[in-house]
Amino acid sequence: MNSKMKCNDRNLVKHLMVISIDAFSEDNWQEAKKLPNLSYLISNGSYTPQLKSVFPTHTYVAHTTMVTGVYPDKHGIIHNHPFQPFVPENQQHWYWYRKDIKVPTIYDLAKEHSMKTAGLLWPVSGGASIKYNLPEVAAIKNENQVLKILKNGNPLYCIGLELRLGRYRKGIKQPHLDDFTTLCAVDTIKRKKPNLLLLHLIDLDDTKHNNGTDVKEVQDALVRMDRRVGDIIKAAKDADIIENTVFLILGDHGQFNVDYKVYLNNLLKDQGLIYEENGKLQWRAYLQSTGGNAYLHIKDGDQEGESIAIDILTKAMDEERYGIEAIYDRKKLDSLHVHKDIKYVVEAKVGFSFDDALKEPTIESYIEKGIKYATHGYSPEKPNFKCIFIASGTNIKKNHPLGPIEMVDIAPTMARILGLDFYPCDGKVLTDLF
């Protein structure tokens, strides 16, 4: 880990606005450069379409690295969901809560220095130390959405947003959700003037999931994102803080189009590693999918089950139809900073994705069904799978390309921009920004 990093007073600004555009990736770079607000920030800032994400390329995993500067094997958020075998995805708990992060964050550091922080739908921020916090949490089963937000965010802040802006909300579907979140961010900038704002926008990610990556709908989503970025810039101007503000715009992962969805747990079930006992499903081995790969879970001490599972998957890898690119063991997983609890990972080929469900047929052809779909979760080492990063504002070099950078570099760089010394971490300050 790096030792504490010293900053130079010339890099100090009072306000840092971080806008995470979910799934904002290198394949969007040429289009982004044509859009008015993003092109303004690019020409007046430092940038790269070569930001490498973390393994797996999941939203909650990557966003936790953004604010901690460490890899998932240290921060503890290793998937969007804790392991919940046989529970349908729409009923699963997520890693919604700050308590699940094992290390300190940039917003903790800002609070230590009496800075005002704000978070709007930032992942893994339920119950966080963020002063003005509207966390990304969702009601499941019999929970009440409003009560869950109030319990895990700042209740007075959230109630105030609702009283002032609730009439503009048009539900939780896109693009309406991001429009409302941006409206809340604009209101927060003008009223609270936070030193650190963390804003998570999801429209682009949803659009890619639902339509694929190379369609007009994605271009339209980028136009909407550019407009929202413009609204944030204007809010900083209206709040009279623009001359002392830096904007960070970044993506968390890319997406690949999917032609075939594969239900690999069927293979384990066929060989008795998943079975029914007393009317309930049980498992000796189970694959927890990330979309682009899957964690192989083995019951503690079941060496026979482990051997059978690896044999099944190795044979499946020899058959093109299952879309298995590789089976990673601990040597490879150590190099990818994957948590020690995960012994094996099955990586999908581009064009394939994996799903936990025990659903027939084992291989579902989206080509035959005419379904357009894309996803992520794949290894960040895959080609053409990097993210976009833009920094623009006070004391940032103008029209300056950065080259390849890492997700672990974001948090210490945020700290440097705010004139703070970050905690020991895996990343480095991107000094070439200044």
C-alpha positions as CSV (number, residue, x, y, z in Angstrom):
1,M,0.0,0.0,0.0
2,N,1.1,3.6,-0.6
3,S,2.0,5.7,2.4
4,K,0.0,8.8,3.1
5,M,0.1,11.2,0.2
6,K,1.0,14.9,0.5
7,C,-0.8,17.5,-1.5
8,N,0.2,20.8,-2.9
9,D,-1.9,23.9,-2.0
10,R,-2.2,24.8,-5.7
11,N,-4.4,21.7,-6.1
12,L,-6.8,22.7,-3.4
13,V,-10.4,23.4,-4.4
14,K,-13.4,23.7,-2.2
15,H,-15.9,21.7,-4.3
16,L,-15.6,18.3,-6.1
17,M,-18.6,17.1,-8.1
18,V,-18.3,13.4,-9.0
19,I,-20.7,12.1,-11.6
20,S,-20.7,8.4,-12.1
21,I,-22.4,7.5,-15.4
22,D,-23.0,3.8,-15.1
23,A,-21.7,1.8,-18.1
24,F,-19.9,4.9,-19.6
25,S,-17.3,3.0,-21.5
26,E,-14.6,3.4,-24.3
27,D,-17.1,2.5,-27.0
28,N,-19.0,5.7,-26.2
29,W,-15.9,7.9,-26.4
30,Q,-16.3,9.2,-30.0
31,E,-19.9,10.0,-29.4
32,A,-19.2,11.7,-26.1
33,K,-16.6,14.0,-27.7
34,K,-19.4,15.4,-30.0
35,L,-21.8,16.3,-27.2
36,P,-21.8,19.9,-26.0
37,N,-21.3,19.6,-22.2
38,L,-19.0,16.5,-22.2
39,S,-16.9,18.0,-25.0
40,Y,-16.6,21.3,-23.0
41,L,-15.3,19.3,-20.0
42,I,-12.9,17.3,-22.2
43,S,-11.4,20.4,-23.9
44,N,-11.1,22.1,-20.6
45,G,-9.8,19.1,-18.7
46,S,-7.8,15.9,-18.6
47,Y,-9.3,12.7,-19.8
48,T,-8.9,9.1,-20.9
49,P,-11.1,6.4,-22.4
50,Q,-8.7,3.8,-20.8
51,L,-9.9,3.6,-17.2
52,K,-9.6,-0.1,-16.1
53,S,-12.3,-1.3,-13.8
54,V,-12.0,-4.1,-11.2
55,F,-13.0,-7.8,-11.0
56,P,-15.8,-8.5,-11.4
57,T,-17.1,-5.5,-13.4
58,H,-20.1,-5.0,-11.2
59,T,-21.6,-1.6,-10.3
60,Y,-21.3,-2.0,-6.5
61,V,-17.9,-3.6,-6.7
62,A,-16.5,-0.8,-8.9
63,H,-18.1,2.1,-7.0
64,T,-16.7,0.8,-3.7
65,T,-13.2,0.8,-5.2
66,M,-13.9,4.4,-6.5
67,V,-14.3,5.7,-3.0
68,T,-11.8,3.5,-1.2
69,G,-8.8,3.2,-3.5
70,V,-8.5,-0.5,-2.8
71,Y,-9.3,-3.7,-4.7
72,P,-12.4,-5.9,-3.8
73,D,-10.2,-8.4,-1.9
74,K,-9.6,-5.6,0.7
75,H,-12.9,-3.6,0.7
76,G,-15.1,-6.7,0.8
77,I,-17.8,-5.8,-1.8
78,I,-17.2,-8.7,-4.2
79,H,-20.6,-8.8,-6.1
80,N,-23.7,-6.7,-6.3
81,H,-25.4,-9.3,-4.1
82,P,-24.3,-11.3,-1.1
83,F,-24.5,-15.0,-1.8
84,Q,-28.1,-16.2,-1.8
85,P,-28.5,-19.5,-3.5
86,F,-31.8,-20.3,-5.2
87,V,-33.3,-16.8,-4.4
88,P,-34.6,-15.1,-7.6
89,E,-32.5,-12.0,-8.4
90,N,-35.5,-9.6,-8.0
91,Q,-35.9,-10.9,-4.4
92,Q,-32.3,-10.8,-3.4
93,H,-30.6,-8.4,-0.9
94,W,-27.9,-6.2,-2.4
95,Y,-24.8,-4.8,-0.7
96,W,-26.7,-1.6,0.1
97,Y,-25.0,-0.7,3.4
98,R,-21.8,1.2,4.3
99,K,-21.2,-1.3,7.2
100,D,-20.3,-4.0,4.6
101,I,-17.2,-1.9,3.4
102,K,-14.2,-3.0,5.4
103,V,-12.0,0.1,4.8
104,P,-12.4,3.9,5.1
105,T,-13.8,6.0,2.2
106,I,-13.3,9.4,0.7
107,Y,-16.5,10.7,2.2
108,D,-15.3,9.5,5.7
109,L,-12.1,11.5,5.1
110,A,-14.0,14.5,4.0
111,K,-16.2,14.4,7.2
112,E,-13.0,14.1,9.3
113,H,-12.0,17.4,7.8
114,S,-15.4,19.1,8.5
115,M,-16.3,19.1,4.8
116,K,-19.9,18.8,3.7
117,T,-20.7,15.7,1.7
118,A,-23.7,14.7,-0.4
119,G,-24.6,11.4,-2.0
120,L,-27.4,10.7,-4.5
121,L,-28.1,7.1,-5.3
122,W,-24.5,6.2,-4.6
123,P,-24.1,2.5,-4.3
124,V,-23.2,0.9,-0.9
125,S,-24.0,4.1,1.0
126,G,-26.9,3.1,3.2
127,G,-26.1,4.3,6.7
128,A,-22.9,6.1,5.5
129,S,-21.4,9.2,7.1
130,I,-22.5,11.3,4.1
131,K,-24.2,14.4,5.5
132,Y,-26.8,14.8,2.7
133,N,-27.5,11.2,1.8
134,L,-30.2,9.8,-0.5
135,P,-28.9,6.3,-0.7
136,E,-29.5,3.7,-3.4
137,V,-31.6,1.1,-1.5
138,A,-34.6,-0.8,-2.7
139,A,-37.5,-2.4,-0.9
140,I,-37.9,-6.1,-1.2
141,K,-40.6,-8.5,0.0
142,N,-42.8,-6.6,2.4
143,E,-40.5,-3.6,3.0
144,N,-41.6,0.0,2.5
145,Q,-39.4,2.0,0.1
146,V,-39.9,5.4,1.8
147,L,-39.1,4.0,5.3
148,K,-36.0,2.2,4.0
149,I,-34.6,5.4,2.4
150,L,-35.3,7.4,5.5
151,K,-33.8,4.8,7.8
152,N,-30.6,4.6,5.7
153,G,-30.2,8.1,4.5
154,N,-30.5,11.6,6.0
155,P,-34.2,11.8,6.8
156,L,-34.5,15.6,7.0
157,Y,-32.6,16.0,3.8
158,C,-34.7,13.3,2.0
159,I,-38.0,14.8,3.3
160,G,-36.9,18.2,2.1
161,L,-36.2,16.9,-1.4
162,E,-39.6,15.2,-1.5
163,L,-41.4,18.4,-0.3
164,R,-39.7,20.6,-2.8
165,L,-39.3,18.3,-5.8
166,G,-41.6,15.3,-5.3
167,R,-44.1,16.6,-7.7
168,Y,-41.5,16.2,-10.5
169,R,-40.9,12.5,-9.9
170,K,-42.3,10.2,-12.5
171,G,-41.5,6.8,-11.0
172,I,-38.3,4.7,-10.9
173,K,-38.0,3.8,-14.6
174,Q,-35.5,5.5,-16.9
175,P,-35.1,8.1,-18.1
176,H,-37.3,9.6,-15.4
177,L,-35.3,8.3,-12.4
178,D,-32.1,10.0,-13.6
179,D,-33.9,13.2,-14.4
180,F,-35.2,13.3,-10.9
181,T,-31.9,12.4,-9.3
182,T,-30.2,15.2,-11.3
183,L,-32.9,17.6,-10.2
184,C,-32.1,16.6,-6.6
185,A,-28.4,17.1,-7.2
186,V,-29.0,20.6,-8.7
187,D,-31.1,21.5,-5.7
188,T,-28.4,20.2,-3.3
189,I,-25.6,22.1,-5.0
190,K,-27.5,25.4,-4.9
191,R,-28.8,25.0,-1.3
192,K,-26.0,23.1,0.4
193,K,-22.9,23.8,-1.7
194,P,-21.3,20.5,-0.7
195,N,-17.5,20.1,-0.8
196,L,-17.9,16.6,-2.2
197,L,-20.9,15.4,-4.2
198,L,-21.3,11.8,-5.3
199,L,-23.9,11.3,-8.0
200,H,-24.8,8.0,-9.6
201,L,-26.7,8.0,-12.9
202,I,-28.1,4.7,-14.3
203,D,-29.9,5.6,-17.6
204,L,-27.1,4.5,-19.9
205,D,-26.6,1.2,-18.1
206,D,-30.3,0.4,-18.3
207,T,-30.4,1.3,-22.0
208,K,-27.5,-1.0,-22.9
209,H,-29.0,-3.9,-20.8
210,N,-32.3,-3.5,-22.6
211,N,-31.3,-2.7,-26.1
212,G,-27.6,-3.8,-26.7
213,T,-24.6,-1.5,-27.0
214,D,-24.6,-0.4,-30.6
215,V,-28.0,1.0,-31.2
216,K,-29.7,4.4,-31.5
217,E,-31.2,4.1,-28.0
218,V,-27.6,4.3,-26.6
219,Q,-26.9,7.4,-28.5
220,D,-30.1,8.9,-27.2
221,A,-29.2,8.0,-23.7
222,L,-25.8,9.7,-24.1
223,V,-27.6,12.8,-25.2
224,R,-29.7,12.7,-22.1
225,M,-26.6,12.1,-19.9
226,D,-24.9,15.1,-21.5
227,R,-27.9,17.3,-20.7
228,R,-27.8,16.2,-17.1
229,V,-24.0,17.0,-16.9
230,G,-24.9,20.4,-18.2
231,D,-27.5,20.8,-15.5
232,I,-24.8,20.1,-12.8
233,I,-22.4,22.5,-14.4
234,K,-25.1,25.2,-14.5
235,A,-26.0,24.6,-10.8
236,A,-22.4,25.2,-9.8
237,K,-22.5,28.5,-11.8
238,D,-25.8,29.5,-10.2
239,A,-24.4,28.6,-6.7
240,D,-21.4,30.9,-7.5
241,I,-18.9,28.1,-6.8
242,I,-17.8,27.3,-10.4
243,E,-14.4,29.0,-10.0
244,N,-13.6,26.7,-7.1
245,T,-15.0,23.4,-8.5
246,V,-13.7,20.3,-10.2
247,F,-15.9,17.9,-12.0
248,L,-15.1,14.2,-12.3
249,I,-17.1,12.3,-14.9
250,L,-16.4,8.5,-15.0
251,G,-17.9,5.1,-15.9
252,D,-17.7,2.0,-13.8
253,H,-17.7,-0.7,-16.4
254,G,-18.4,-1.5,-20.1
255,Q,-21.0,-3.9,-21.5
256,F,-20.9,-6.6,-24.2
257,N,-23.8,-7.7,-26.4
258,V,-25.1,-11.2,-25.5
259,D,-26.2,-13.8,-28.0
260,Y,-26.6,-16.7,-25.6
261,K,-27.5,-16.9,-21.9
262,V,-26.3,-20.1,-20.2
263,Y,-27.7,-21.6,-17.1
264,L,-24.6,-23.5,-15.9
265,N,-26.1,-24.6,-12.6
266,N,-28.2,-27.1,-14.6
267,L,-24.9,-29.0,-15.3
268,L,-24.2,-29.3,-11.6
269,K,-27.8,-30.4,-10.9
270,D,-27.6,-33.1,-13.6
271,Q,-24.6,-34.6,-11.7
272,G,-26.3,-34.4,-8.2
273,L,-24.3,-31.4,-6.9
274,I,-27.6,-29.5,-6.7
275,Y,-30.5,-31.6,-5.4
276,E,-33.8,-31.6,-3.6
277,E,-34.1,-32.8,0.0
278,N,-37.3,-32.7,2.1
279,G,-38.9,-30.4,-0.5
280,K,-36.0,-27.9,-0.5
281,L,-33.1,-27.3,-2.9
282,Q,-29.7,-28.0,-1.5
283,W,-26.2,-27.7,-3.0
284,R,-22.7,-29.1,-2.8
285,A,-21.5,-26.8,-5.5
286,Y,-23.3,-23.7,-6.9
287,L,-22.4,-21.0,-9.5
288,Q,-23.2,-17.4,-8.5
289,S,-23.3,-15.4,-11.7
290,T,-22.0,-11.9,-12.3
291,G,-23.3,-12.0,-15.9
292,G,-19.9,-12.2,-17.5
293,N,-18.6,-14.8,-15.2
294,A,-19.6,-16.9,-12.2
295,Y,-18.1,-17.7,-8.8
296,L,-18.0,-21.4,-8.0
297,H,-19.1,-22.0,-4.4
298,I,-18.2,-25.3,-2.8
299,K,-19.6,-26.5,0.6
300,D,-16.8,-26.4,3.2
301,G,-14.7,-29.5,3.2
302,D,-16.5,-31.2,0.3
303,Q,-13.4,-32.1,-1.7
304,E,-15.3,-34.7,-3.7
305,G,-17.9,-32.1,-4.7
306,E,-15.1,-29.7,-5.7
307,S,-13.5,-32.3,-7.9
308,I,-16.7,-33.3,-9.6
309,A,-17.7,-29.6,-10.2
310,I,-14.3,-28.8,-11.8
311,D,-14.5,-31.9,-14.0
312,I,-18.0,-30.9,-15.1
313,L,-16.9,-27.4,-16.0
314,T,-13.7,-28.4,-17.6
315,K,-15.6,-30.8,-20.0
316,A,-18.2,-28.0,-20.6
317,M,-15.3,-25.6,-21.6
318,D,-14.4,-28.0,-24.4
319,E,-17.9,-27.4,-25.9
320,E,-18.3,-24.1,-27.7
321,R,-22.0,-23.9,-27.0
322,Y,-21.5,-23.3,-23.2
323,G,-19.4,-20.2,-23.9
324,I,-16.8,-20.8,-21.2
325,E,-13.6,-18.9,-22.0
326,A,-11.6,-20.0,-18.9
327,I,-11.7,-21.4,-15.4
328,Y,-9.6,-19.2,-13.1
329,D,-7.9,-20.8,-10.1
330,R,-6.5,-18.9,-7.1
331,K,-3.2,-18.0,-8.9
332,K,-5.1,-16.1,-11.5
333,L,-7.7,-14.7,-9.0
334,D,-4.8,-13.4,-6.8
335,S,-3.5,-11.4,-9.8
336,L,-7.1,-10.0,-10.3
337,H,-7.4,-9.1,-6.6
338,V,-10.4,-11.4,-6.1
339,H,-11.5,-12.1,-2.5
340,K,-9.9,-15.1,-0.9
341,D,-13.3,-16.7,-0.2
342,I,-13.6,-17.4,-4.0
343,K,-11.6,-20.4,-5.1
344,Y,-12.7,-20.6,-8.7
345,V,-14.3,-18.4,-11.3
346,V,-15.8,-19.4,-14.6
347,E,-15.2,-16.6,-17.2
348,A,-17.6,-16.3,-20.2
349,K,-16.7,-15.6,-23.7
350,V,-17.9,-12.4,-25.3
351,G,-21.3,-13.0,-26.7
352,F,-22.3,-15.3,-23.8
353,S,-23.5,-14.6,-20.3
354,F,-24.2,-16.8,-17.3
355,D,-27.3,-16.9,-15.0
356,D,-27.8,-18.6,-11.6
357,A,-31.3,-19.9,-12.3
358,L,-32.2,-23.6,-12.8
359,K,-34.0,-22.9,-16.0
360,E,-34.5,-24.9,-19.2
361,P,-33.1,-25.0,-21.7
362,T,-29.6,-24.8,-20.4
363,I,-28.6,-22.6,-23.4
364,E,-31.0,-19.8,-24.3
365,S,-30.5,-18.3,-27.8
366,Y,-31.3,-14.6,-27.8
367,I,-30.5,-14.6,-31.6
368,E,-33.4,-17.0,-32.2
369,K,-35.7,-15.1,-29.9
370,G,-34.8,-11.7,-31.5
371,I,-33.8,-10.3,-28.0
372,K,-31.3,-7.4,-27.8
373,Y,-29.4,-7.5,-24.6
374,A,-26.0,-6.6,-23.1
375,T,-24.4,-7.1,-19.8
376,H,-21.1,-6.8,-17.8
377,G,-19.4,-8.6,-15.0
378,Y,-16.6,-9.9,-17.3
379,S,-12.9,-9.6,-16.4
380,P,-11.7,-6.0,-16.8
381,E,-8.8,-7.5,-18.7
382,K,-11.0,-8.2,-21.7
383,P,-10.1,-6.0,-24.8
384,N,-12.3,-3.0,-25.6
385,F,-13.8,-3.0,-22.1
386,K,-12.3,0.1,-20.4
387,C,-14.2,3.1,-19.0
388,I,-14.2,6.8,-19.6
389,F,-12.7,9.3,-17.1
390,I,-12.8,13.1,-17.4
391,A,-11.6,15.6,-14.9
392,S,-12.2,19.3,-15.5
393,G,-12.1,22.5,-13.5
394,T,-9.9,24.6,-11.3
395,N,-6.2,23.7,-11.5
396,I,-6.8,20.8,-13.9
397,K,-4.8,20.7,-17.1
398,K,-6.8,21.6,-20.2
399,N,-7.2,19.3,-23.2
400,H,-4.8,16.8,-21.7
401,P,-4.9,13.1,-22.5
402,L,-3.9,10.8,-19.6
403,G,-3.4,7.4,-21.0
404,P,-4.3,4.2,-19.0
405,I,-5.4,4.6,-15.4
406,E,-6.9,2.2,-12.8
407,M,-10.1,2.4,-10.7
408,V,-8.0,2.3,-7.5
409,D,-6.5,5.7,-8.5
410,I,-9.8,7.5,-8.3
411,A,-10.1,7.9,-4.5
412,P,-6.6,9.2,-3.7
413,T,-7.0,11.6,-6.7
414,M,-10.3,12.9,-5.3
415,A,-8.5,13.5,-2.0
416,R,-5.7,15.4,-3.7
417,I,-8.2,17.6,-5.6
418,L,-9.7,18.5,-2.2
419,G,-6.3,19.1,-0.7
420,L,-6.5,16.1,1.6
421,D,-4.1,13.2,2.4
422,F,-5.8,10.0,1.6
423,Y,-5.6,6.8,3.6
424,P,-3.1,4.1,2.7
425,C,-4.5,2.4,-0.4
426,D,-3.7,0.4,-3.6
427,G,-4.0,3.3,-6.0
428,K,-2.0,6.4,-6.7
429,V,-2.7,10.1,-7.2
430,L,-3.1,11.0,-10.8
431,T,-0.6,13.8,-10.6
432,D,-0.6,14.3,-14.3
433,L,-4.0,16.0,-14.0
434,F,-2.4,19.0,-12.3
